[in-house]
Amino acid sequence: MYVPISLNQILSTFRGSFHSIDIRSATRKHDSDWLSLLTAIRISARPIEEIQLRHRKLIDEAPTIQAGQFRVFFQALPFSNIDTVLDKLASASLNVESERIVLQEAITIDQGRSQISRWKNFVLPWSQETWSNATYSFGTKSTSFQEPDIAGAAIQNGWPSVESAVSTLLEVEKEDLYRLSISIFINIEMPAQIQLVSAGDKSFTINVKAERNIKSLVLYWNEKSATGETNKKLALDKVGDENGFALWRTQQIQVSADAEDELSCWLSHEGVPVVDVLTGRFKDFLPFAEVVQRERTGHIQESLTTDISHKKKIFISHINEEALLAVHLKKWIEKAFAGQCDVFVSSHPKDLPAGTKWLEAISKALESASVLIVLCSLASISRPWINFEAGCCWNRGIPIIPVCHSGQRRDNLPPPLSSLQSLELEEVTFSEELIHALGGHLAIKSTSEIDYQRTNKELVKAASSAAKAVSPKPLPAVPQDLERT
């Protein structure tokens, strides 16, 4: 659903529902001021105290944020300051932490239009909540991240690169930093969210979480099948409040749809036509119960387990030398999601037992996968099977997550893998980012406590073993009596 929404449209409609402005700016020294490498401004209904806590957490856990010519600034402001912030942007500058940050060009909010997309909650990324966001990009990149004076300063202060510092502290995907040619973006987290909750086979309710000052929200429903299309306007009943948000719920809804039928559900307001939206196939959101014949007498019982089409599947593509790493990832992911998904690894005997027609089994696993993880090393990216498996999933249009390790960097991935959002296994945030990504793609949540730090160490150790396995072995010495004279 493509609905262009202007920045001014959102700010004017929900002015009473936004509460905080999160400003983060990565800069380089510029005379007596600072020049913006990239500035992120995020507006949300979150209390300013939550933004300040997030800033402190990032600063406490990261290496220094000031390194000679390079510095990252943080500031949390109440939303009542928005007009002042926009006025400063119009003069090509910002005041953050009592310092003046210079932008490449003046910015007005009439520039650019955006459509909504679902992202993780930036303030509470560990909660795995996803909210609709609208993002507006402005300006041009004023300087390269690779300039020696700022790159050297960042590395000397504990960062592997300037990109790593900017990605971590501004919470921007590192791949975006290589592609972005902008100096500023404004992101708005919409103050309302839809959640579809299963109540059994083909039965569900829809929950709405909205900032308590928002009025006149309308919920619409659309379903498409081979026999036709249905549109509905759904009534909402208020059921409570939670941390400044009102909670609403529909009555239980029963549908006659098949697993492959399509659904769309969107939340609308008279000022903003789409505040949040869910789209997909019914099987992406609801379990479809199996009817199993339990006894020869013909007694039929309905299984309480979900259909195989509902249990999400992940395929890990790897070369033989990476088997240990792939199996380790498989076990950890399945444990993290407590059986809500299956991970296929061809090197695992349970996934590909002896006597199996392996090509047929791999083909079926690729066809049923909801997400593909590709282990990318200097050795693997040139192997034909890795590219074959990635190509199968690319043609199906499912999410593909390249995981770089053992010397392979994301900025050196070959196309088309280089066009995908990738992760680097050796980064300290890897395991947390992978779980968040998988949870978002599969619409499931981790249900177990995860020691991310310990997991990262174990995965790096497994990757190290894989790297040794593919390292070229020295050739044996030629016996002296066989050397050519």
N, C-alpha and C positions, 0 to 999 in steps of 0.2 A: 504494500500500500504506500504509494508515493504522495505525500502531502507537504508541499513547501510551506514553511512557517517562518515568518520574519522574527528577528530578535525583539524588535519593538512590540510586536503582537503578543509575545509571551510575557514580556516584562509588564506590559500594561494590564494584561488580563489577570495575572497572578501576583500583582504587586503586594497584596496583603498576605500572601502565602509563602513568600521567600523570606528567609531569616539570616542568611549568611553569604559572605563573599570570600572565597578562598583564592588568594593571589600568591602565585609562586613564579619567580623570575630567575632564570639562569642568565648570567651577564658576564661581560668582560669590562675591564677598566677602560674608561673613555674620558680623558682629561680629568676633570674633577667629579664627573658623574660616572654612570655605568650604562653600557649599551646592551640592549636586550638581544641575547642569542635566541631565546625562546621564552615567552611569558604565557602562562596558563592562568586564566581567570575562570573559576567555577562558581556558579550561583546555585543555591539549593535551599530546601526547606529545613536543612539540618541546623540545630542550635550552634551558635558560634563557639560554644565550649567544646563541642565535638571536633570542630575544625582545629582548634588550638591543640587539643590532645593529639590529633593525628600529626600535626606539625612537630610536636615535641617527640613523638615516637620515631618519626623519620630522622630527625636530627640526632637523637640519642643513639640510634642503631647504625647510622651511617658514618663513614669517615668525615673529616672536616668539610664544611660547606664553603669555607673561604680559603682559597689557595692562590695567593699572589694576584695575578690578573684575572682570575676566575672566581666568581662568587654566586651562590644561590640565595635569594631572598625569600622569606616567607612572611605573609601577613594575613590575619583573619579579621574581617570587618563585618559589622552588622549590615544587613541589606539596606538600611536607611541611607547608607553612604553611596548607593549605586549611581545617583546623578552626579556626584562629585567625581567618582571613578570614570564615568563616561565622558565628563567634561575634560578630564585630564588626558584621556585617550585622544580626544579631538585636538589636543594641543601637542600630540606626539610625545607624551611623557607620562610617568607615573611616580608617585611618592610612596615608597615602600621602606619600612624600617628607618624612616627619617633620611633616606637617600633618594636621589633623583635618578630614575631610570629612563633613558632616552630610547624612543622607538624609531624605526626607520622612516615611518610616515604617519601622518595623522589618521585617526580612525573614527568613523561615524557609524552609528548602529543601523543606518539605512542600508549599509553595504551588506550584500550576501543574504542568502536564504538557505534554510536547512530543513531536512526531514528528520524525523525521530528514529533512533536506533537504540537497542538495548545494550547497556554496558553494566559492569559491576559498580557497586556503590563505592565511590572513591574515598569516602570518609571511613567506612567500615568494610574494607575489601575482604576481610576474613569471614564476614557474615554470609558470603556467597549470594547476597541479594542482587538482583539485576533491576535497574530502573531505566525508563526511557530517557534519552538524552538528546538534546539538539546542540550541534556544534557549529560555530561560525569562525572562519579563518580570515585573518587580515594580514596585510603587510608583506614584506619580502624578507628573507633571511639576510641579516646585516653582515654576517661574517661566518666563516667556516668553523666547524667544531675542531677541525684538524690543525688550525693555526698553531705554530710551535709554542708561542708564549703561553696560551691558555691550556693547550694539551699537556705541555710539560709540567705546568703548575698543578694540574689535576692529578697526574700520575705520581708526582712527588708526594702528594698528600693522601695516597692510599687508594685512589681510584684507578681501575684498569684503563679507563679512557674518559674523555669528557662526555661522550654519549652515555656511558654507564652512569655517571653522576646525574646527568640531566634526566635520564629515563627513570632512575630510582627516586629522585627527590621530587620531580614533577609528576611522577606516576604516568608516564607516557610510554607506550610500546616502543622498544628500541628500533624496530623496523621503521616505524613512522619517522623517527629522527633522520634516517638516511634519505627519506623521500620528501620530507617537509621542506618547502621553500618559503615558509612564513615566519614571521617574528612574533605573532601573538594569536592565540585562539581563545574564544569565550565559549564555555560549555555550560549548558543549563540542564540540571537534573530535574526532570518534570516532577511536580509535587504530588503525583498520584500513580498508583501501580495496580495492575490486574494480576490475579493469581487464580489459575484454574485448579480446583481440588477434586480429585476423584472420590466418589461415594459408592463405588462398586462398578460392575459391568455396565458400560454405556450410561452411567449416571454420575452426575457431578454437580458441584456448586461453583460459583465464581465469587471470589473475595476481592474487594477493592479496599486499598489502603490509601487514604487521601489526607493531605494537610487539613487540619480541622476548620480552617477559614474558607475552604473552597465550597461553593454552593453550585447547584444546578448541573451536576455531572450526569451524563446519560450513557448507559451501557447498551451497545448494539452487538448483535450476534448474526453470523452468516455461515451457512453450511452448504457445501456443494457435493453432489453425488451424480452418478450416472443417470439418475431419474429426474434430476432437477435441482433447484436452488431454493433455499429458505432464508428469509430475513426476519429478525425479531428485534424488538426493543424490550430489554429486560428490566424488571423492577428491582430496586435495591432497598434492603432493610438495614438500618443502622444496628450494629451489635456491640459496639463498645468504643473505647479510646485506648491509644497506646503511644506514649512518648510524643504527644503533640499531634498525632495522626488519628483521624476517625476511621473506624473499621466498618465496612458495609458488606453485605452478603446477599446473593440471590437465593430464591427458593431452589430446592433440588430440581435439577433438569434431567429429563430422560430423553435420549435420542435413539433413533433407529439406524444410525449411520454405520457404515462398514469401516474397518480399520484404515483403509486407504482414502476414504472421503476427506475432503478439505474443510477446514474451519477457519474462521476469522472472528476475532472478538476485539472490539475497540471501545475505548472510553473517550467520550466527546464532551466538549464544553462550548457554550455559545461563542466564546472569544477565541478558542483554539480547537479546531475541528477534530484533531487526534491528539490526545494527551498520553495514551498508552495503547499498545496493540499487541495481540498475540495472533500469529498465523502459523499454519502447518497442517499436518494430517492428524486425524483423531488418534492414531496409534502413538503419536508423539506425546500425547497428554494423558490418555486414558488406558487402563488395562482392559483387555477383552478376554473374559473368562472362557475357559475350555469346558466343554461338556464331555465327560468321560464315562464310558460304560464300566462300572465297577464289578458287576456280578453277572453271571451267565443268565440269571433270571430276567435280565433286561432292566433291572433297577438302574436308573440314571441319577448320578450325583453331579452336582456342579462343583468343579474344582475351585478352590479358593486361591490357587496360584495364578499368576498372570501368564498370559499367552507368551509364547516364545517371541512373537513379533513385537511385544512390548518391552521385554528386557533388553536394555541397550547393549550394543556390542562395539567393542573397540578392537581394531586390528593393529598390531605392532609390526611394521615392516623392518627387517634387519637382515644382515648377512650372518653366515654361520659363526664367524669369529665374535659376533656380538651377542651370542646366545645367552650368556650369563647375565648380561645387562638387560636384555629383553625379558627374560624370565623374572628377574628381580623387579622390574617395572610392573610386570603383569601381577605378581603377587601383592605388591604394595597398592596398586590402584584398586584391585578387587577388594582388598581389606579396607581401604579408605572409604569406599562406597558401600561397604557391608552387603555385598551380594546383589546390588541394584544393577550391576552391569557385568558382562563377561568380557574378558580380554583374550583374544586369540594370538598365540605365539607359536609359530610352526615348529620351533625347537623344543616345545614342551610336550612330553609324551602323552599327556591327557588330551591335548588339542590335536595331535597328529600321531596316534598310536601305531605301533608296528602293524603292517598289513594294509594300512589305509591307502586308497588311491590318492596320493598326496596332491596331485595337481587339481583333481576334482574338489577335494576338501578345501584347498586354499581358495579356489574360485568361489565356492559357496560362502566361505568366510568373508571374502571381499564384497560379495553381493549383499550380505546381510549387515555389514559394518555400518555404524552410524558415525564413527570418527576413525581416521587413520593417523597413527603416530609413525613417523618415519625417522629411524635412527640414522643420523647423518654424520659420517666421519670422512676423513680424507680418502679412506679406502672404499667406503660403501657407495658414495654418490655416483661412482662410475660403473657400478655393477648393474647389469641388465635387469635382474629381478626386482631390484629396488625401484627402478624407473618404471617397470611394468606394473607393479602393484600401485605405485603412486598415480600412474596414468589411468588405471581402472577406476580409482576413487575420484580422480579429477573429472572424468567423464560423467560419473554419477552425481557430481556436485556436492559431495559431503565434505565436512571440514577436514583439512589435512594440516597436521601440526608437525613441522620438521623440528627435531630435537638434535641440535649440534653438540658434538662432544669430541674429545681427544684431538684437539687442534683445528677442527673444522669450525670456522667462524660464520655467523649468519650473514655477514656482509660479503662473504666469498662463496655463498651458495650459487650453484648454476641455475639458470632458468629451466623450468618454470618454478622450481622450489623457492627461488629468490623473491618471487612475487607474493609469497605466503607469510603470514605472521609466524615467526619461529621463536624457539627458546634455546638458550645455551645451558647445558646441563651443569657446567661448572659454576654458574652464577648462584649466589647464596639464596636468591629468591626462587630458584627453579621449581622445586617441588610444590611450593605454595601456588605459583603461577600456573603450573600444569593442572593442579586440582581445580583451581578456579575456572580455567579454560574448559576442562572436560565437564565440570558441573554445569557451566553455561550452555555448552553445545548439547548436552544430553538432558538438560532440565531435571537434574537430580542433585541431591545434596550429600556431602560427606557426612556420615553418621558416627564416625569414630574420632577420638582424639588423635591428632597427628603430631608427632615430634618432627617438624620440618627440618630442623638443624641436623638431627641424627640421620634422617632420610637422605638429606643432601650428601652427607659424608659417605653413606653406604653406596649411593648411586655413583658418586665420583670414583670410589674404589672399584666398583664393577666396571665402570668405563675404562679405568686404567688397565684392568685385565684385558679388556677387549682391544685396547690400543697395542698392548704387548703381543697379542695374538696375531695382529696383522702387520707387525713390524717386520721388515725384510730380514731374513736370517742370513748371517755371513756364509759365503760359499766355503766349502771345505777346501783346505789347502791341497794343491796339486802335488802328488808324490814326485819327489825329485827325479826319479828315474823315468817319469812320463812327460816331464817338461820338454818342450821343443828345444832343440839345440840351435 
